Amino acid sequence: MDILETAAYDQRQRRNTYCVLFLSLSPFFLAIAVYFYLWIPDSSPSVLAAAIKAAPVISLALLVLSYKGERSLLGVAGGLIFSAGGDCCLIWPELFLHGMASFALAHLLYSLTFLSTRYSSLSPSSSLSYFFCLILWLLGGGVYAYLFPFLQKTPDAAVLTPGVGVYVALIVLMATLAVLTRRPLIMLGSLIFMTSDLTLALQTFKVTEPLEHGRHIVMTTYYLAQLLIAVGDIKAVEGGEEFAKWKKS
C-alpha cells in the first residue's frame, strides 16, 4: 500500500476502534441513567442504594480490565474499584472516614499509573506545565487552610482534620502527575475530580449552605471525571502501542 492508502486504512481502523469503545461504554451510560432516574434520597441508605451508586464506576473498572488485563488492578482499574468502595461507604454517614480512605487509595493508584512508562513516552513537560502544577499545590493548600476551622468543629476532628489533609495532598498529587502526562482526557478528568470533591467538601463540612442542586453537581462531575480518566487510560494503551511501532519503523 502507498502512503495515502496506509493513511486511509489507519483512519478507518481508528474510527472502528472509537466505535467499539463507545459501544463498550453502554453499560456505564445505562448505569448512570438508572442512578439519576431512581435518585434514592441520601436519607435512605441501603445496600441497593450503594449498588446503584457504585454501578457506573464498576462498569468502567470492568472496561479497563477488558482492555488491559489483570495488571490494571494496580492501576486505573484498581483505582476505580476503590472508588466504587468509597461510593458505597459514603451512602452511610458513619462510614465517611472509610469512604475517604478508599478514595485516597484510588488517587494513589492513579498516581502510580501516571508515573508508568506508558505515560512517560511523550516529550518532557514544558515550564508552563510545572507552573500549573505549582498553582494546583497552592490551591490545594489554600482549600485545606480554608476548611481547617470547619474541620475543627466536627465530632471526629482529631482524626478528620489530618485525614482530610492527607486526602487533599493525594488528590493534588494525582492531578499534578495527570497534568505532567500531557494527555488531555487524563488532565481534564483529574481537574474535574478535584472540582467534584471541593463541591462535596464545602457542603459536607457546612462551609456553605446546602446548594439547591449540590448533589447533582457532585455526582455529575464525579462520574464525568471517572469516565475521562478511564477512557484516557485506555487510549494511553493504544497510544503506547502506536509509539512503539513508530520507534521500530
Number of C-alpha atoms within 10 A of each C-alpha: 7 6 8 9 10 11 12 11 13 12 12 12 12 13 12 12 13 13 12 11 16 11 12 15 17 12 16 21 16 13 19 21 13 15 19 14 9 11 13 16 9 13 9 9 16 14 11 11 20 20 17 20 24 23 22 25 27 22 22 25 26 16 21 23 19 14 15 17 12 13 11 19 17 15 24 31 29 22 28 31 23 24 26 26 23 25 24 26 22 20 22 17 14 10 13 18 18 16 23 21 20 22 24 25 22 28 27 21 23 29 23 15 21 24 16 12 10 18 20 15 14 15 8 11 13 10 9 9 16 14 10 14 20 13 13 19 18 13 13 21 16 12 16 19 13 13 19 18 14 15 23 15 12 14 9 11 16 11 13 18 19 13 16 21 17 15 19 21 18 21 26 24 20 26 28 24 22 27 24 22 24 18 17 13 20 28 23 18 25 26 20 21 23 21 17 22 16 16 18 18 17 19 15 15 17 15 14 11 11 13 12 8 8 16 16 13 15 19 18 15 21 20 20 16 23 24 23 20 25 24 20 21 27 20 18 19 16 16 17 18 13 11 14 12 10 9 8 6 5
